[in-house]
Amino acid sequence: MKHLLTTFISRKNGNYIASTFTHLWFRRSCEYQVLNDNDYRTDQKPPTMLKTIGQALFSTTLQNPKFTPNEENKAPDYEVRTYQTTNWVSTTLTGMEQQAAISTGFRRLFNYIQGNNHNKENVEMTAPVTCLVDPGAGPACETTFTVSFYIPEEHQANPPLPSDPEVFLESRKEFTVFVRTYGGFTNMQKSREELLNLLESLQRDGARYKDMPYYVCGYDSPFKLVNRRNEVWILQKTEL
């Protein structure tokens, strides 16, 4: 593991650079193509940086937002979760290409947790990475993508303010979602298929839901080959 991680580090102009992170995080999972060459520079010494890289890419114990399962309304092919009020760090982009938008969004947020914030403080990586997808009104209209990282517990009460004007803190009030979980390596087509499957199940059961916008979520790095976890979320309609 240590040898593998050290291959990612080079030195240039006195700074250590993660120079070979090309198409690394979620390249095949949710089509997140991020962490390109020379994106991440730091004055950290290699052991500190290696620890950060290892936690972000290889950890199986990343913090997740807390939720309460609704066992009464659970179905064989989906579950119902109510998430607590929590803080997230987010960035919003618009465009026609989901992969490009999520790639840029992920990179901004990864920079934030690597110290691009007012406290110049590293923040632990969490899971899932969520992307709220709000399609345009027609096939030629741009889609709005909001990519988000959950703020870990130790920073929930007072998260560092982002330094990037394109990144913002988001307080998500308590919300309930219908969740369909699926495995393997995913992509945009696969997530849409799973979304349609979930919509069909909700229509079958007479559930009250909002079909747009919806979430696509990823939990794993591309180095995890088995027992992968991907999800699509549809918001429950609460008003009568």
C-alpha positions in Angstrom: 0.0 0.0 0.0 2.7 2.5 1.0 4.7 1.7 -2.2 1.5 2.2 -4.3 0.8 5.6 -2.7 4.3 6.9 -3.1 4.1 6.5 -6.8 1.6 9.3 -6.8 4.0 11.9 -5.4 6.6 14.0 -7.2 8.4 17.2 -6.3 8.5 20.4 -8.3 9.5 23.9 -7.3 9.7 22.9 -3.7 6.2 21.6 -3.5 4.9 18.1 -3.4 2.5 17.4 -6.3 0.0 14.6 -6.7 1.1 14.4 -10.3 -0.4 11.2 -11.6 -4.0 11.5 -10.4 -5.7 11.3 -13.8 -9.3 10.1 -14.1 -8.9 8.6 -10.6 -11.9 9.1 -8.3 -15.2 7.7 -9.7 -13.9 7.5 -13.3 -15.9 4.4 -13.7 -18.2 5.1 -10.8 -20.9 7.7 -11.6 -18.6 8.8 -14.5 -16.7 11.1 -12.1 -13.5 12.0 -14.0 -11.5 14.1 -11.6 -8.1 14.7 -10.0 -6.2 15.7 -13.1 -2.4 16.3 -13.2 -1.1 19.3 -11.2 -4.5 20.0 -9.7 -3.4 19.5 -6.1 -0.3 21.2 -4.7 0.7 21.5 -1.1 3.5 22.3 1.2 2.7 19.3 3.3 5.5 16.7 3.8 4.9 13.4 2.0 3.8 11.4 5.1 1.0 13.8 5.8 -0.1 13.9 2.1 0.1 10.1 1.8 -2.2 9.8 4.8 -4.7 12.2 3.2 -4.5 10.3 -0.1 -4.9 7.0 1.6 -7.9 8.1 3.6 -9.6 9.6 0.6 -9.1 6.7 -1.8 -8.7 3.6 0.2 -10.7 4.0 3.4 -13.6 1.7 4.1 -14.7 3.6 7.2 -15.7 7.0 5.8 -18.3 8.9 7.7 -21.8 8.8 6.3 -24.7 11.1 7.1 -27.1 9.7 9.7 -30.6 8.6 8.7 -33.6 6.8 10.1 -35.0 3.9 8.0 -38.7 3.7 7.5 -39.3 0.0 7.8 -43.1 0.3 7.5 -42.9 1.6 3.9 -39.9 -0.4 2.8 -40.3 -2.5 -0.4 -38.3 -5.4 -1.7 -36.6 -3.3 -4.4 -36.2 0.0 -2.5 -35.9 1.5 1.0 -37.1 4.7 2.6 -34.8 6.9 4.6 -35.2 10.1 6.6 -31.9 12.1 6.8 -31.3 14.4 9.7 -30.6 18.1 9.2 -26.9 18.3 8.3 -24.3 20.6 6.7 -22.8 19.8 3.4 -20.2 21.5 1.1 -21.5 21.9 -2.4 -20.9 23.5 -5.8 -23.3 24.0 -8.7 -22.7 23.7 -12.4 -24.8 23.8 -15.5 -24.2 22.1 -18.8 -25.2 19.4 -21.2 -22.5 16.9 -20.2 -23.0 15.2 -16.8 -19.5 13.7 -16.7 -17.7 17.1 -17.3 -19.9 18.9 -14.7 -19.4 16.3 -12.0 -15.7 16.2 -12.7 -15.3 19.9 -12.2 -17.6 19.9 -9.1 -15.7 17.0 -7.5 -12.4 18.8 -8.1 -13.6 22.0 -6.4 -14.8 20.1 -3.4 -11.7 18.0 -3.1 -9.6 21.2 -3.0 -11.9 22.4 -0.2 -11.2 19.4 2.0 -7.5 19.6 1.1 -7.3 23.1 2.8 -8.7 25.5 0.2 -10.9 27.1 3.0 -10.6 30.1 5.3 -9.1 27.9 8.1 -6.6 26.3 5.7 -7.7 23.1 7.4 -7.9 19.6 6.0 -11.3 18.0 6.3 -11.8 14.2 6.2 -13.3 12.7 3.1 -16.9 11.3 3.6 -19.4 9.3 1.7 -21.5 9.3 -0.3 -20.7 11.9 -2.9 -24.1 13.1 -4.0 -25.1 14.9 -7.1 -28.5 16.6 -7.4 -29.5 16.4 -11.0 -32.1 19.0 -12.1 -32.7 18.4 -15.9 -33.6 21.3 -18.1 -37.1 21.8 -19.6 -36.2 20.2 -22.9 -33.6 18.0 -24.6 -31.6 21.1 -25.8 -31.7 22.7 -22.3 -28.9 22.7 -19.9 -29.0 20.5 -16.7 -28.1 21.9 -13.3 -25.8 19.6 -11.2 -25.1 20.2 -7.5 -22.2 18.1 -6.3 -21.8 17.7 -2.6 -19.7 16.2 0.2 -21.1 15.6 3.6 -19.3 17.6 6.3 -17.9 15.2 8.9 -19.2 15.2 12.5 -16.2 17.0 13.9 -16.9 20.0 11.7 -20.7 19.9 11.5 -21.2 22.7 14.1 -18.7 25.1 12.5 -17.5 24.0 9.1 -14.7 26.0 7.5 -15.8 28.6 5.1 -14.8 27.9 1.5 -12.2 30.0 -0.2 -13.4 29.3 -3.7 -16.4 31.5 -4.5 -17.9 28.7 -6.5 -18.1 26.5 -3.4 -20.7 27.0 -0.7 -21.9 25.5 2.6 -25.4 24.0 2.4 -27.6 23.2 5.3 -30.0 20.4 4.3 -33.1 20.3 6.3 -34.5 17.0 7.3 -35.7 15.2 4.2 -37.0 11.8 3.2 -35.9 9.8 0.1 -36.7 6.6 -1.7 -33.5 4.8 -2.3 -32.6 2.1 -4.9 -29.2 0.5 -4.3 -27.2 -1.3 -7.0 -23.7 -2.7 -7.3 -20.9 -2.9 -9.9 -19.3 0.0 -11.8 -21.9 2.5 -12.8 -22.2 5.2 -15.5 -24.7 7.7 -16.6 -26.8 5.2 -18.6 -26.8 2.7 -15.7 -27.9 5.3 -13.1 -30.7 6.4 -15.4 -31.9 2.8 -15.8 -31.9 2.4 -12.1 -33.8 5.7 -11.7 -36.5 4.5 -14.1 -36.7 1.2 -12.2 -37.2 3.1 -9.0 -39.9 5.3 -10.5 -41.8 2.3 -11.8 -41.7 0.7 -8.3 -43.0 3.9 -6.7 -45.8 4.2 -9.2 -46.6 0.5 -8.5 -46.9 1.2 -4.8 -48.7 4.5 -5.1 -46.0 6.4 -3.3 -46.0 10.2 -3.3 -42.7 11.5 -4.8 -41.0 14.3 -6.7 -39.7 12.9 -10.0 -37.4 15.9 -10.4 -34.8 16.7 -9.3 -33.2 13.5 -8.2 -29.9 12.3 -6.7 -27.2 10.0 -7.9 -24.8 8.8 -5.2 -21.5 7.0 -5.1 -19.7 5.4 -2.1 -16.6 3.8 -3.5 -13.3 4.5 -5.1 -12.5 2.8 -8.4 -10.0 0.6 -6.6 -12.8 -1.3 -4.9 -13.7 -4.1 -7.3 -16.4 -6.1 -5.5 -19.3 -5.2 -3.3 -19.6 -1.8 -4.7 -22.4 0.5 -3.6 -24.2 3.0 -5.8 -27.6 4.6 -5.2 -30.3 6.7 -6.8 -32.5 8.9 -4.5 -36.0 10.3 -5.2 -37.4 12.8 -2.8 -40.6 12.1 -1.0 -43.4 14.5 -1.7 -44.5 15.8 1.7 -47.1 18.4 0.8 -50.7 17.2 0.4 
